[in-house]
Amino acid sequence: MILGIGVDLVDLARFDEHITDNPRLAERLFHEVEQGYAIRQLAGSFAAKEALVKALGGPAGLSWNEIYVVRDGAGKPSIQAEGASAARLREAGVDKLHLSISHDGGMLIAYVI
């Protein structure tokens, strides 16, 4: 059963400017697994997290740095969660998340089901 669908669009140049101007922002927004990602991957992770919040109908119980995006050997992204955020997802009845991230030019988009 689908509980929600979320989408988010990120302007890469604007995102890069925010992260560059405020390096501590990356620490608050990204899990340690994501800390070494290139700016384009960070923007994709950010869009995925925003899309997840929208799919759930709000951020209650979610922590940005407990949710992270990983990619398998073929590059397919997936969302992982730990701690209170994982518990919040279980409480919401989420047993599987589907994620798609795409980019073109300076824009990135993420869909979460």
N, C-alpha and C positions, 0 to 999 in steps of 0.2 A: 504494500500500500504506500502511495506517495503522501508524505506528510506536508511537504512544501517544496516550492521551487524558488530559488533566489538567483539574481544576476547582479553583477557589478562591473562597471567600466572604469578603467584607470588611465589617465593621461600620464605617460611615462616621464615626460620632461618635468611636469609639475610634481610628480611623486619623487623623482630624483632630487629636485630642488629642496623639497621638504626634508628628505632624509639627509642630504648634504648639509643643510642649514642647522639641523638639530640631530646630531649623531645619537643622542640618548633616546630619541624616538624609536630607532631600530631596536634598541634593547627592550623597550616596552611592548612593541608590536610583534616581535618575532621570537620564536623558540630557538634554543641554542642550535638545533639542527639546521635552521635556516640562516643563521648568522653569517655563514660564509658564502651565501648565494650572491650571484651577480645582481645588479640592480633590476634587470628585467625579470629575473626569477623572484626577487623580493616583491616586485609590483604584482606579479601573478599570484603569489601567496597572499598578499594583502587583498586583492580582488576576490580570491577564493574565500577568505575569512568573512569579508563583507557579504558575499553571496550566501554563505552559511547562516549568518545572522538574519538575513532577510528571509531565508527559507524557513527558519524557526519562528519568525515573527518577533524577534527581539533578542538583545544580547544578555538577558538575565541569566546569571549562572555561568557565563562563558568568560574565559580569560584569554586574551590574545596570545599570550606566550605559552599557553597549554595546548594550543591548536597549531598544527603545522602541516605543510604540504611536502610530500616526498614524491619522487618519481621512480618508477620501476626501470628495469634494464632497457626497455623500449622507449622510455621517456614519458610514459603515461602517468599523469599526476593522480594522487589520492590524498585525502585529508585524514590525518591522524589526530587523536586527542588523548590527553592524559589528565589525571587529577580530577578536580571538581568539574571541569568542562566535559570530560568523558562521562561522569556521573549525570550531568545535565542532559547530555544527548540520550543516555539510556532512559532517564526519566521521561523524556519527550517521546520515547518509543522508537527512536532511531536505531536501526540495527545495520543499516548500510547507507553509505553516502556515495553519490555519483558526482564526479567533478570533471568539468571540461574547461580548459584554459586556451585561449587563442590570442594571437597578437598580429597586428598589421600596422606598419608604420610606427607611429608613436603611441598607439592605443593598445590596451590589453583588456580582455573581457573574460569573466569567469562565470560559469553556470554551476549551480549545485542543486541536486535533487536528493 
